[in-house]
Amino acid sequence: MSSLKFGTSGLRGLVTDLVGWPSYAYATAFFRSMAANASTRTVLIGRDLRDSSPGIAATVAHAAVAAGFSAIDAGAVPTPALALEASRRGACAVMVTGSHIPQDRNGLKFYRPDGEITKADEAGILAALAGVVPGEIPAGNSPAMPAPDALERYRRRYQDAFPVDALAGLHVAIYQQSSVARDLLTDILAASGARVTPIGRSDTFVPIDTEAHRPEDIAFIRKTMSSGAFDALVTTDGDADRPLVADGTGRIVRGDVLGLMTARYLSVDTVVVPVTAGSMLERAGGFRRVVRTKVGSPFVIAGMEQAKRDGASAIAGFEANGGFLLGSDLTITGRILPALPTRDAMLPILATLAAARASGKTLAAFVASFDAGEMASDRLPDTPSERSGALLRQLGETSFQRDFLRPVGTPQAIDGQDGVRIELDGGRTIHFRASGNAPELRCYTEAQSEAEAQELLRWGLAAAAAAMEASVKRP
C-alpha cells in the first residue's frame, strides 16, 4: 500500500513511494486539473535541500512539458518565495518538499496562480489521477528553464519592508542546519541591523519540526544559548514556511505566540487561526475578531477570504507551528508589505525580533508580557481512525462528556469543527483530534502553568486510551 496521502498541506509519503512514476502521475493530474482555469500554461518548480528533491523536481518538469506547460526551475527556494513568484507571474507552482518530516520522506505542494490549492482542488487532482495511464517517464535532464530572480524578489520583499535598523543592537544565532533559507535568513537579518552568527550548518537533512520539537534540537538550542552571547536563536523547517525562535534563555517561543506578536506588530485587526491555537488570542490578543478553523493552511486561507468578504481590511492568519499568512496588504513604518496568503517563516521572525527590540525588553520579557499561558501536546500512535472517530463521537454526547471529564473539571464551551476542543473551568482547555495523515489520536492542552498543562495532557492521553480500550471490549 502506498504511503502517499494529502495531509494538512500537500502530498506526502515515503521517498520510495514518490520517486519516478508516482510523482510524474500526481504532477500530471495537477496540470490536467489546472489546465482549464490557468491564466497561463506556465509552472514554477522549486525544491528543498533533501537528497531526493532534485530528481523529483526534474520528474515534475517532464510531466509539465508533457501536459503542455512551460516549466521554470526556481531552484532551491523557500516555499513562500516560490508562491510569491508564481503569483507575480500568474503561474501555477509545485514545491518539492517534505517540510519537517525525515529524509526518507518527501512531498509535493501545489499552487494555483492565486495561491495554495484548496481541499476541492485536492479532490480534483485525485479525480484526474484516476485517468493518468501508466507509462514511461521521459528520459534526460530537466527541461525546465532557470528562474534565478525568484529568490531575489523574496529577499527584496523584506529588505524593502523593514528599516535597516529594525534589529540594531541584537545578536542573533542563525541555526542554519539544512533549511533552504539558511543563507537568506542570515542575509536578511543582517540587512535589518542585527549582528548574526551562523551555527549548525549541515550537509545532511535535519528534520526540524517547529511544533513537536525533537529532544536533540531542544538540547542543542539550550546549550547554544547557555553561553549568554545571543539575544535570540532563529531557524526554520526544511522549506522555510514555519519559523522557530528561541529567547536568550534557550526557551523556544510557541508558534501561536509568534503569530500573536507578529499580528500585533502589523496592527492586524482580524486573525484566522486553527482550533489548536491558544485561547490567549481571544483573552488578550486585542483583535477585533478571532476566527477559528480546522487544522491546515487551506482552512485558514478560506477563513481569511471569508473575513475579507465580511469587510475586514487588515487580515492575517497563523498556525500553532508558527507559519504566518498575510491576508491583506499592510504597512510597516510607512512601507507597504503586500499580501502573501501562504505560510511564511521570514515575516514572524523579523516582526517578533523587531517588536521585542522596539519594546526595550529582552525577548523573554517581551513574550512574558503577553500572559499567553502554557500549552502541551502529544499523541497516541497506532490508533486506527475508526477507534479515534468513535471516541470523538462519544465526546460530542453530553452525558459521556460529563462523566469522562469529571476527574479534571466541568466543560464550559465546546468546539467540534476539528475533533473536540473543550474549554474547562479554571481557564484550561483540552482538545482531542484525529491526525489528518497518520493513524494517531492527538491531544492538546492549555493551562496557566506548564506543570498543569502537562498533567492535563498526561490525564487526557491515559483517559482516551482507557475509553477506547473499554469501547473495544464492550459487547
C-alpha positions as semicolon CSV with decimal commas, in nm:
position;residue;x (nm);y (nm);z (nm)
1;M;0,000;0,000;0,000
2;S;0,139;0,340;-0,096
3;S;0,215;0,585;0,185
4;L;0,129;0,885;-0,036
5;K;-0,152;1,095;0,106
6;F;-0,275;1,453;0,109
7;G;-0,243;1,595;0,461
8;T;-0,285;1,942;0,608
9;S;-0,050;2,087;0,343
10;G;0,019;1,896;0,022
11;L;0,100;1,539;-0,069
12;R;0,350;1,344;0,142
13;G;0,489;0,996;0,178
14;L;0,796;0,777;0,164
15;V;1,056;0,868;-0,098
16;T;1,039;0,513;-0,230
17;D;0,666;0,564;-0,295
18;L;0,710;0,906;-0,459
19;V;1,013;0,892;-0,691
20;G;0,959;0,801;-1,054
21;W;0,616;0,729;-1,187
22;P;0,410;0,833;-0,878
23;S;0,548;1,189;-0,877
24;Y;0,503;1,206;-1,255
25;A;0,143;1,085;-1,225
26;Y;0,045;1,321;-0,942
27;A;0,207;1,616;-1,122
28;T;0,028;1,522;-1,444
29;A;-0,302;1,505;-1,256
30;F;-0,238;1,850;-1,110
31;F;-0,161;2,001;-1,451
32;R;-0,470;1,843;-1,605
33;S;-0,690;1,970;-1,323
34;M;-0,546;2,321;-1,360
35;A;-0,540;2,338;-1,741
36;A;-0,896;2,462;-1,787
37;N;-0,859;2,751;-1,541
38;A;-0,491;2,850;-1,563
39;S;-0,438;3,203;-1,699
40;T;-0,106;3,088;-1,843
41;R;0,034;2,745;-1,924
42;T;0,337;2,807;-1,704
43;V;0,454;2,633;-1,389
44;L;0,732;2,726;-1,148
45;I;0,909;2,436;-0,976
46;G;1,102;2,472;-0,651
47;R;1,262;2,231;-0,406
48;D;1,414;2,195;-0,061
49;L;1,758;2,050;0,020
50;R;1,669;1,683;0,061
51;D;1,875;1,438;-0,142
52;S;1,566;1,319;-0,328
53;S;1,427;1,664;-0,417
54;P;1,630;1,749;-0,734
55;G;1,533;1,423;-0,904
56;I;1,165;1,458;-0,815
57;A;1,170;1,821;-0,936
58;A;1,308;1,705;-1,274
59;T;1,030;1,446;-1,298
60;V;0,770;1,716;-1,228
61;A;0,923;1,932;-1,504
62;H;0,895;1,645;-1,755
63;A;0,530;1,599;-1,655
64;A;0,467;1,971;-1,703
65;V;0,610;1,974;-2,055
66;A;0,418;1,661;-2,149
67;A;0,098;1,833;-2,027
68;G;0,164;2,138;-2,243
69;F;0,304;2,367;-1,972
70;S;0,624;2,572;-1,984
71;A;0,838;2,462;-1,689
72;I;1,051;2,714;-1,499
73;D;1,308;2,598;-1,244
74;A;1,320;2,828;-0,942
75;G;1,584;2,607;-0,780
76;A;1,627;2,560;-0,407
77;V;1,396;2,827;-0,260
78;P;1,164;2,874;0,036
79;T;0,807;2,770;-0,037
80;P;0,674;3,125;0,026
81;A;0,932;3,262;-0,221
82;L;0,805;3,022;-0,485
83;A;0,444;3,118;-0,412
84;L;0,529;3,488;-0,433
85;E;0,694;3,450;-0,775
86;A;0,413;3,228;-0,906
87;S;0,159;3,491;-0,805
88;R;0,357;3,766;-0,977
89;R;0,372;3,564;-1,298
90;G;0,014;3,438;-1,280
91;A;0,155;3,085;-1,296
92;C;0,099;2,754;-1,122
93;A;0,372;2,618;-0,894
94;V;0,492;2,289;-0,750
95;M;0,722;2,277;-0,448
96;V;0,910;1,953;-0,390
97;T;0,940;1,930;-0,013
98;G;0,860;1,712;0,284
99;S;0,871;2,019;0,508
100;H;0,977;1,895;0,854
101;I;0,943;1,519;0,805
102;P;1,254;1,294;0,788
103;Q;1,491;1,248;0,493
104;D;1,333;0,917;0,388
105;R;1,010;1,103;0,307
106;N;0,922;1,383;0,070
107;G;0,621;1,551;-0,082
108;L;0,465;1,790;-0,331
109;K;0,294;2,120;-0,253
110;F;0,071;2,252;-0,530
111;Y;-0,016;2,614;-0,603
112;R;-0,269;2,773;-0,834
113;P;-0,184;3,116;-0,980
114;D;-0,382;3,275;-0,695
115;G;-0,227;3,071;-0,415
116;E;-0,242;2,734;-0,239
117;I;-0,477;2,470;-0,371
118;T;-0,797;2,413;-0,177
119;K;-0,943;2,090;-0,045
120;A;-1,171;2,094;-0,350
121;D;-0,861;2,117;-0,570
122;E;-0,716;1,814;-0,392
123;A;-1,029;1,621;-0,484
124;G;-0,989;1,739;-0,844
125;I;-0,630;1,617;-0,854
126;L;-0,729;1,276;-0,720
127;A;-1,008;1,255;-0,977
128;A;-0,765;1,342;-1,258
129;L;-0,514;1,090;-1,121
130;A;-0,756;0,810;-1,197
131;G;-0,729;0,897;-1,565
132;V;-0,347;0,904;-1,584
133;V;-0,241;0,594;-1,775
134;P;0,084;0,435;-1,650
135;G;0,374;0,468;-1,890
136;E;0,740;0,558;-1,923
137;I;0,881;0,883;-1,790
138;P;1,070;1,094;-2,046
139;A;1,446;1,048;-2,005
140;G;1,714;1,315;-1,980
141;N;1,783;1,625;-1,773
142;S;1,509;1,856;-1,651
143;P;1,350;2,052;-1,938
144;A;1,277;2,347;-1,708
145;M;1,430;2,688;-1,778
146;P;1,605;2,856;-1,481
147;A;1,444;3,146;-1,288
148;P;1,712;3,287;-1,058
149;D;1,511;3,600;-0,976
150;A;1,253;3,422;-0,755
151;L;1,480;3,417;-0,451
152;E;1,592;3,776;-0,505
153;R;1,235;3,908;-0,523
154;Y;1,157;3,739;-0,191
155;R;1,468;3,892;-0,037
156;R;1,366;4,239;-0,154
157;R;1,016;4,191;-0,013
158;Y;1,157;4,203;0,340
159;Q;1,454;4,430;0,288
160;D;1,216;4,690;0,141
161;A;0,959;4,649;0,421
162;F;1,184;4,657;0,730
163;P;1,412;4,951;0,813
164;V;1,788;4,889;0,810
165;D;1,799;4,946;1,187
166;A;1,491;4,738;1,279
167;L;1,709;4,481;1,461
168;A;2,001;4,706;1,554
169;G;2,172;4,600;1,877
170;L;2,052;4,239;1,867
171;H;2,294;3,946;1,842
172;V;2,112;3,654;1,679
173;A;2,228;3,296;1,631
174;I;2,112;3,161;1,294
175;Y;2,074;2,785;1,326
176;Q;2,127;2,706;0,959
177;Q;2,106;2,319;0,961
178;S;1,956;2,216;0,624
179;S;1,691;2,487;0,589
180;V;1,651;2,602;0,231
181;A;1,650;2,959;0,371
182;R;1,967;2,926;0,576
183;D;2,176;3,177;0,381
184;L;1,883;3,405;0,301
185;L;1,782;3,424;0,667
186;T;2,136;3,521;0,764
187;D;2,149;3,792;0,496
188;I;1,807;3,945;0,570
189;L;1,859;3,969;0,946
190;A;2,199;4,130;0,889
191;A;2,044;4,377;0,642
192;S;1,792;4,470;0,914
193;G;2,071;4,568;1,153
194;A;2,125;4,251;1,358
195;R;2,464;4,107;1,438
196;V;2,433;3,749;1,315
197;T;2,630;3,434;1,385
198;P;2,556;3,129;1,165
199;I;2,576;2,798;1,353
200;G;2,498;2,430;1,296
201;R;2,515;2,415;0,916
202;S;2,455;2,059;0,796
203;D;2,525;1,876;0,470
204;T;2,267;1,610;0,561
205;F;1,897;1,683;0,603
206;V;1,783;1,776;0,956
207;P;1,405;1,731;1,014
208;I;1,332;2,042;1,220
209;D;0,972;2,036;1,344
210;T;0,872;2,380;1,472
211;E;0,579;2,245;1,674
212;A;0,675;1,900;1,806
213;H;1,038;1,965;1,897
214;R;1,285;1,678;1,899
215;P;1,477;1,635;2,227
216;E;1,811;1,673;2,044
217;D;1,701;2,007;1,897
218;I;1,590;2,135;2,236
219;A;1,923;2,028;2,389
220;F;2,124;2,193;2,109
221;I;1,935;2,521;2,142
222;R;1,968;2,530;2,520
223;K;2,340;2,457;2,502
224;T;2,391;2,728;2,239
225;M;2,203;2,990;2,439
226;S;2,365;2,896;2,772
227;S;2,672;3,098;2,672
228;G;2,473;3,419;2,717
229;A;2,618;3,555;2,393
230;F;2,292;3,574;2,199
231;D;1,965;3,764;2,235
232;A;1,779;3,506;2,027
233;L;1,819;3,198;1,809
234;V;1,618;3,156;1,489
235;T;1,573;2,885;1,228
236;T;1,303;2,732;1,006
237;D;1,178;2,394;0,895
238;G;1,308;2,240;0,572
239;D;1,116;2,455;0,324
240;A;1,111;2,770;0,538
241;D;0,738;2,817;0,575
242;R;0,746;2,760;0,953
243;P;0,970;2,953;1,195
244;L;1,142;2,857;1,518
245;V;1,252;3,131;1,758
246;A;1,419;3,081;2,096
247;D;1,480;3,356;2,352
248;G;1,806;3,435;2,530
249;T;1,744;3,164;2,789
250;G;1,707;2,896;2,522
251;R;1,332;2,861;2,562
252;I;1,150;2,808;2,231
253;V;0,867;3,055;2,175
254;R;0,538;2,886;2,088
255;G;0,432;2,924;1,726
256;D;0,093;3,077;1,806
257;V;0,262;3,329;2,035
258;L;0,493;3,426;1,747
259;G;0,178;3,475;1,540
260;L;0,017;3,686;1,811
261;M;0,322;3,914;1,841
262;T;0,357;3,944;1,464
263;A;-0,010;4,031;1,415
264;R;0,009;4,294;1,689
265;Y;0,327;4,442;1,535
266;L;0,147;4,467;1,200
267;S;-0,169;4,621;1,358
268;V;-0,386;4,339;1,227
269;D;-0,749;4,358;1,340
270;T;-0,879;4,018;1,220
271;V;-0,686;3,695;1,275
272;V;-0,776;3,349;1,146
273;V;-0,627;3,050;1,330
274;P;-0,688;2,675;1,363
275;V;-0,857;2,544;1,675
276;T;-0,518;2,431;1,810
277;A;-0,403;2,791;1,870
278;G;-0,410;2,919;2,229
279;S;-0,714;3,090;2,381
280;M;-0,499;3,392;2,473
281;L;-0,592;3,527;2,128
282;E;-0,947;3,594;2,247
283;R;-0,843;3,674;2,603
284;A;-0,552;3,912;2,549
285;G;-0,488;3,946;2,179
286;G;-0,656;4,283;2,136
287;F;-0,803;4,186;1,798
288;R;-1,140;4,299;1,667
289;R;-1,218;3,945;1,559
290;V;-1,066;3,597;1,601
291;V;-1,185;3,327;1,360
292;R;-1,108;2,960;1,432
293;T;-1,092;2,690;1,164
294;K;-0,999;2,328;1,115
295;V;-0,627;2,245;1,121
296;G;-0,447;2,308;0,791
297;S;-0,347;2,611;0,587
298;P;-0,627;2,558;0,327
299;F;-0,884;2,614;0,602
300;V;-0,702;2,920;0,739
301;I;-0,685;3,067;0,388
302;A;-1,056;3,004;0,334
303;G;-1,123;3,180;0,666
304;M;-0,917;3,482;0,560
305;E;-1,105;3,501;0,229
306;Q;-1,437;3,492;0,415
307;A;-1,316;3,765;0,654
308;K;-1,233;3,982;0,354
309;R;-1,582;3,926;0,212
310;D;-1,722;4,022;0,552
311;G;-1,549;4,359;0,527
312;A;-1,227;4,311;0,727
313;S;-0,932;4,507;0,588
314;A;-0,627;4,412;0,799
315;I;-0,625;4,032;0,796
316;A;-0,369;3,768;0,889
317;G;-0,370;3,401;0,972
318;F;-0,125;3,182;1,159
319;E;-0,090;2,831;1,290
320;A;0,039;2,663;1,603
321;N;0,354;2,570;1,407
322;G;0,433;2,943;1,362
323;G;0,361;2,968;0,990
324;F;0,220;3,316;0,921
325;L;-0,018;3,400;0,636
326;L;-0,070;3,763;0,536
327;G;-0,422;3,806;0,400
328;S;-0,409;4,174;0,304
329;D;-0,162;4,449;0,218
330;L;-0,028;4,614;0,534
331;T;0,213;4,893;0,624
332;I;0,529;4,863;0,835
333;T;0,674;5,200;0,947
334;G;0,536;5,364;0,635
335;R;0,643;5,084;0,399
336;I;0,391;4,865;0,214
337;L;0,409;4,489;0,269
338;P;0,192;4,314;0,006
339;A;-0,032;4,023;0,098
340;L;0,116;3,672;0,084
341;P;-0,160;3,424;0,176
342;T;0,061;3,121;0,230
343;R;0,264;3,004;0,529
344;D;0,582;3,208;0,572
345;A;0,865;3,186;0,827
346;M;1,054;3,508;0,747
347;L;0,786;3,758;0,850
348;P;0,721;3,624;1,203
349;I;1,096;3,601;1,270
350;L;1,160;3,959;1,162
351;A;0,846;4,105;1,321
352;T;0,894;3,928;1,655
353;L;1,254;4,042;1,691
354;A;1,170;4,396;1,576
355;A;0,878;4,419;1,819
356;A;1,089;4,296;2,112
357;R;1,366;4,544;2,028
358;A;1,117;4,832;1,998
359;S;0,974;4,744;2,341
360;G;1,314;4,781;2,504
361;K;1,273;4,439;2,666
362;T;1,454;4,112;2,620
363;L;1,267;3,866;2,402
364;A;1,188;3,653;2,708
365;A;1,042;3,951;2,895
366;F;0,851;4,064;2,587
367;V;0,692;3,720;2,545
368;A;0,604;3,707;2,915
369;S;0,421;4,040;2,888
370;F;0,150;3,874;2,675
371;D;0,047;3,631;2,952
372;A;-0,012;3,360;2,693
373;G;-0,034;3,071;2,940
374;E;0,118;2,731;2,867
375;M;0,029;2,456;2,621
376;A;0,128;2,092;2,580
377;S;0,057;1,830;2,317
378;D;0,127;1,465;2,242
379;R;-0,033;1,173;2,064
380;L;-0,145;0,813;2,091
381;P;0,025;0,640;1,797
382;D;-0,111;0,333;1,620
383;T;-0,469;0,442;1,680
384;P;-0,690;0,343;1,384
385;S;-0,925;0,612;1,260
386;E;-1,233;0,407;1,347
387;R;-1,128;0,396;1,714
388;S;-1,040;0,763;1,741
389;G;-1,354;0,855;1,546
390;A;-1,573;0,657;1,784
391;L;-1,422;0,834;2,085
392;L;-1,468;1,176;1,928
393;R;-1,833;1,099;1,856
394;Q;-1,882;0,995;2,219
395;L;-1,719;1,318;2,339
396;G;-1,986;1,504;2,146
397;E;-2,252;1,343;2,365
398;T;-2,328;1,547;2,677
399;S;-2,365;1,259;2,923
400;F;-2,048;1,078;2,814
401;Q;-1,855;1,404;2,803
402;R;-1,960;1,499;3,157
403;D;-1,862;1,160;3,301
404;F;-1,538;1,142;3,104
405;L;-1,423;1,487;3,222
406;R;-1,542;1,461;3,583
407;P;-1,189;1,388;3,720
408;V;-1,047;1,714;3,577
409;G;-1,327;1,968;3,560
410;T;-1,651;2,096;3,417
411;P;-1,698;2,176;3,045
412;Q;-1,766;2,545;2,975
413;A;-1,772;2,550;2,593
414;I;-1,727;2,301;2,306
415;D;-1,578;2,344;1,956
416;G;-1,641;2,040;1,738
417;Q;-1,522;2,157;1,396
418;D;-1,194;1,958;1,409
419;G;-1,208;1,690;1,674
420;V;-1,346;1,806;2,009
421;R;-1,198;2,111;2,183
422;I;-1,335;2,160;2,534
423;E;-1,292;2,470;2,749
424;L;-1,280;2,371;3,115
425;D;-1,321;2,577;3,428
426;G;-1,007;2,748;3,553
427;G;-0,907;2,878;3,210
428;R;-0,797;2,535;3,087
429;T;-0,866;2,357;2,759
430;I;-0,829;2,001;2,638
431;H;-0,860;1,912;2,270
432;F;-0,872;1,568;2,107
433;R;-0,846;1,525;1,729
434;A;-0,755;1,250;1,486
435;S;-0,445;1,316;1,277
436;G;-0,512;1,406;0,916
437;N;-0,224;1,197;0,779
438;A;-0,136;0,928;1,034
439;P;-0,322;0,665;1,243
440;E;-0,299;0,852;1,571
441;L;-0,510;1,047;1,818
442;R;-0,366;1,383;1,918
443;C;-0,427;1,566;2,244
444;Y;-0,361;1,935;2,311
445;T;-0,394;2,105;2,649
446;E;-0,374;2,459;2,781
447;A;-0,339;2,594;3,134
448;Q;-0,179;2,879;3,323
449;S;0,131;2,680;3,426
450;E;0,348;2,434;3,236
451;A;0,309;2,174;3,510
452;E;-0,071;2,198;3,496
453;A;-0,076;2,174;3,114
454;Q;0,148;1,867;3,124
455;E;-0,058;1,700;3,395
456;L;-0,380;1,759;3,199
457;L;-0,209;1,616;2,891
458;R;-0,099;1,302;3,076
459;W;-0,451;1,254;3,208
460;G;-0,604;1,315;2,866
461;L;-0,391;1,056;2,687
462;A;-0,446;0,795;2,956
463;A;-0,820;0,861;2,976
464;A;-0,860;0,849;2,598
465;A;-0,667;0,521;2,575
466;A;-0,876;0,369;2,853
467;A;-1,205;0,482;2,697
468;M;-1,113;0,339;2,356
469;E;-1,000;0,011;2,513
470;A;-1,327;-0,015;2,708
471;S;-1,520;0,051;2,389
472;V;-1,340;-0,236;2,213
473;K;-1,416;-0,478;2,498
474;R;-1,780;-0,372;2,525
475;P;-2,009;-0,640;2,375
